[in-house]
Amino acid sequence: MRSRTTLHAWLMLAPAMVLLIAFTHYPAVATFWDSLFSTPRATRPARFVGAENYRALAEDPVFWQALTNNLIYAGATIPLSIVLALMMALWVNGKIAGRTALRMAYFTPTVLPMIAVANLWLFFYTPDYGLIDRITAALFGWGPTNWIGARETALWAMIAVAVWKEAGFFMIFYLAALQAIPPSLHEAAAVEGASRARIFFRVTLPLLGPTTLFILVNAVINGFRLVDHIIVMTRGGPDNATQLLLTYIYEVGFRFWDTATASALTMVLLAILALGAALQFLLLEKRTHYR
Amino acid sequence: MTTTRRGLMAAGSVLLAAPALAQSQQVRELTFYYPIAIGGPVPRIIDGYCEAFQRESGIRVNPVYAGTYGETLTKAVTAIRGGTGPHFSVLLAAELHSLRDMDILTQIEEIDAGAETRAWLAGFFPAFMANSLAEGKTWSVPFQRSTSVYFYNKEQFREAGLDPEAPPRTWAELVEAGRRLTRREGAVRWGVQLATNAGTAQWTFGALCNQVGHVLMNAAGTEVFFNHPRAIEAAEFWRALAFTHRITPPGVTEWATLPTNFMNGTAAMIWSTTGNLTNIRENARFAFGVAGLPGKEGPRTVVGGGNLYIFKNANPAERAAALRFARFVTSAEMAADWCIRTGYLAVRPDAWETEALRRYTAEFPAALVAKEQLPVATGELSTFENQRVYKALNDNLQALLTGAKTAQQAMADAQAEADRVLRPFRRA
């Protein structure tokens, strides 16, 4: 009887487990294993090199630049897109004219494929006759600016696209959460004479906690994952100014076919993401109020 | 997968019975990848060639557009490693050494070493064949080949008080003309624009180096000469165009935006491929001229473009069929047609003797400029680990043109990185 229950349990677990092992755990372990070997070439088979690939990474200036860029990129896109999403959700949650149209407009960037978005923004950023240069010329009389072709502005131009793309998506979650908050709580707070700011910080924001945690996890993942527009717009240039970990993995892995270094890079990215997820769940979960 | 297996069996049985020619009749379908680096309706032209080939041979060829040269290379190699690669592909001619190192190419002589094939191979311009030959064997077939030329806006020349029939031939003249053409107030106009993006900067730089009489690599593709004083001089000149003379925009200029900028009138001169000729001819709303790139003393340029590579993963019958397709699209008539419809150089001298191309060049002499540049053209940068060496050079050229590094520093850094990448190949 007992063994039969165990068998049932295993059978029920099997579909999910097979998928998890085949597409998550096995690739991770295999990547780690590959990162300990040299890249096989036509004339030189792979051989065990231990931590050699990691040591080479530590000496690679492009890797450090990609890492720094990625931290800036994630550090900017995560708070910006979340705050923007919350502001938009609060705005379209109120009773205003054309609410549906406004909600739709905010959500549109999410529906568009990133490649299309990137091509669109390529035109926005074009020096001289691009949309942004036209606006800055009309408003401030600026000359042409090479937004994605200059080291100082390129990464921030990429961050702007990512925020534009992501905020609408996060807004939908905030909007749903806002509508689930019972109006009686706000009414009670209003009867007590609380100011609007106080209601927001003491009532609304805490109740949005679980949603914020969910969005934060997603935003962190996207901070390292959302690179399609960079591949289309700058390919990591100029001079690696927009190189992120994932674009560098792609370049090393598929342009140079240096699979060993690419594996080592992947392990670094995996470690960062695992650490990030662990921190979020450990630290934030305790402070999040679930109903 | 099934087609490959079926093809293999067919090839196997035929191999016992009949020689090369009979084999190709067993092949029903071929797939090839091609990149697009120019404007204009290239897919329609390629589709047309494939249909014409099918009418003639009964073999269906599926052309797959795969992006830029770099993207096509990535896709083709990835697909081949995954076991479902194309039978042949148009890739950058300069990838010769890298592709050989990957051991995925088949030699033309291995497919067919007959006298007829040899005669056909001997009929290409030697300047283009240079990128196909290694170790005495032919590894690719010249197809969409070009030289870098410059397009200039005759109306803007006139407006700036320059003679539209005497475009610059030297660096000094280029700077002088650029200064007069550049307009910083109102609608901005740059005197000259050169591509500096990751896939193209090395090509432009190859031309600039040739303009001071410097070649960037050895013939074996195992050594580069980036920190040579003449390479530094070329880099310094490029930097000065942006920062001293201020006739070209600093920062990165994308290859694909050059024709648009030219046709919009925001660039008075652009350095681009002759492959863009037909596109510009059809879309420019002003009189324009084509001229060989200026050099320090006189015109000098670089050849570029793509060749047809046939891959090892194709079975013998498919290889023979792919070679037949290559012969079809590089025949005199087809090469002439390709030249007229895109601007790419007809790769064989006999194509220039065809009635169609003669009539075309008679009414549109600009089409001859690129061909006339061949004697003063050098080969495109081509080494082992080509993409890595390109990155080493392009990153530093971008640093140079964004003002982050001096010419000396950029070239020294590029040399150091390229040396590191090429070290294993020099030992062998």
Chai-1 contact restraints between the chains, C-beta under 6 A:
chainA,res_idxA,chainB,res_idxB,connection_type,confidence,min_distance_angstrom,max_distance_angstrom,comment,restraint_id
A,A42,B,D103,contact,1.0,0.0,6.0,A-B,restraint_1
A,D128,B,V188,contact,1.0,0.0,6.0,A-B,restraint_2
A,D128,B,T266,contact,1.0,0.0,6.0,A-B,restraint_3
A,P144,B,V188,contact,1.0,0.0,6.0,A-B,restraint_4
A,N146,B,G251,contact,1.0,0.0,6.0,A-B,restraint_5
A,G149,B,G251,contact,1.0,0.0,6.0,A-B,restraint_6
A,G149,B,V252,contact,1.0,0.0,6.0,A-B,restraint_7
A,A150,B,G251,contact,1.0,0.0,6.0,A-B,restraint_8
A,A150,B,T402,contact,1.0,0.0,6.0,A-B,restraint_9
A,R151,B,T402,contact,1.0,0.0,6.0,A-B,restraint_10
A,R235,B,A198,contact,1.0,0.0,6.0,A-B,restraint_11
A,G237,B,A198,contact,1.0,0.0,6.0,A-B,restraint_12
A,G237,B,V252,contact,1.0,0.0,6.0,A-B,restraint_13
A,G237,B,Q398,contact,1.0,0.0,6.0,A-B,restraint_14
A,P238,B,V252,contact,1.0,0.0,6.0,A-B,restraint_15
A,P238,B,Q398,contact,1.0,0.0,6.0,A-B,restraint_16
A,P238,B,T402,contact,1.0,0.0,6.0,A-B,restraint_17
A,D239,B,D395,contact,1.0,0.0,6.0,A-B,restraint_18
A,D239,B,Q398,contact,1.0,0.0,6.0,A-B,restraint_19
A,D239,B,A399,contact,1.0,0.0,6.0,A-B,restraint_20
A,N240,B,D395,contact,1.0,0.0,6.0,A-B,restraint_21
A,F254,B,T74,contact,1.0,0.0,6.0,A-B,restraint_22
A,R255,B,T74,contact,1.0,0.0,6.0,A-B,restraint_23
A,R255,B,Q387,contact,1.0,0.0,6.0,A-B,restraint_24
A,F256,B,Q387,contact,1.0,0.0,6.0,A-B,restraint_25
A,F256,B,R388,contact,1.0,0.0,6.0,A-B,restraint_26
